Amino acid sequence: MTAASFAIIIPARYASTRYPGKPLVSLVGAHGEARSLIRRTWDCARSIEGAVGVWVATDDKRIAREVESFGGQVIMTSPNCANGTERCAEAIAQLGSVAEIVVNLQGDAPLSPPDIVSHLVRRLAEDGGAVMATPAVRTSRGVYEHLVRDQAEGRVGGTSVVIDGRGRALYFSKRVLPYLPPKAAEAEVPPVHLHLGLYAYRLEALKTYAAAPPCELERLEGLEQLRFLDLGLPVSVVTLDPLDWDVVELNNPEDRPIIERVLRERGIA
């Protein structure tokens, strides 16, 4: 089977409700060097083999200047884009059909392993009925406790996904799903899957998505991927075993020291 070509788009916006200016937040790595979140995401994207190109899609000049300062490529998109998927759709409309698959590498998950992208591209080749593929990792004890603690304190620590027997998404939520009885909740590897902020789309799926209005569940949860499910478009989920480190997303200022600790522990500069 011939590998499909893919391009990487990193959607980035300044006006995050929970963490304004998040792409420009500095994270200190293992050797004491501070790099912005968008720089770390760009470095991750550039390390992925096989991509025909990498672009940051933004509507903010401050982010564009930061990206240009380290030699990155920028596509300016409309401030009216409601989410990263719409921003990717607008970016690829400007770029044209540069690849068969578009990978959305969201910038708030700097601890995600870069080799996930090849798994997503391969899954779309294997699951011909799916229009989009996205990864999820089985939660470790530490990640599960982080999610539950954030939920109890009124913060969103991450997104969980419920998966059917065919490996396709049933639902995504900012709540910790599914409900776990005490015995399951106390397991060393609780049966909860943390969704990671990466997506691989077929080009036609992006066009269909961008042409449709936001659905009610998408608006309530604040999760863009629910529009695919509302439209009846199959989403394939690549499931991963717990990693050797906690995959914590930068959703809140409280997440910053946790991520910096993992960067130090993994020796990431």
Secondary structure as UniProt FT lines:
FT   STRAND          6..12
FT   TURN            20..21
FT   HELIX           22..24
FT   STRAND          26..28
FT   TURN            30..31
FT   STRAND          34..36
FT   HELIX           37..46
FT   TURN            49..50
FT   STRAND          51..58
FT   HELIX           61..69
FT   TURN            70..71
FT   STRAND          74..76
FT   TURN            79..80
FT   HELIX           84..95
FT   STRAND          101..105
FT   TURN            107..108
FT   TURN            110..111
FT   TURN            114..115
FT   HELIX           116..126
FT   TURN            128..129
FT   STRAND          132..138
FT   HELIX           141..152
FT   TURN            153..154
FT   STRAND          159..163
FT   TURN            165..166
FT   STRAND          168..173
FT   HELIX           182..185
FT   STRAND          193..195
FT   STRAND          198..202
FT   HELIX           203..211
FT   HELIX           216..221
FT   TURN            224..225
FT   HELIX           226..230
FT   TURN            231..232
FT   STRAND          235..240
FT   HELIX           253..255
FT   HELIX           256..265
FT   TURN            266..267
//
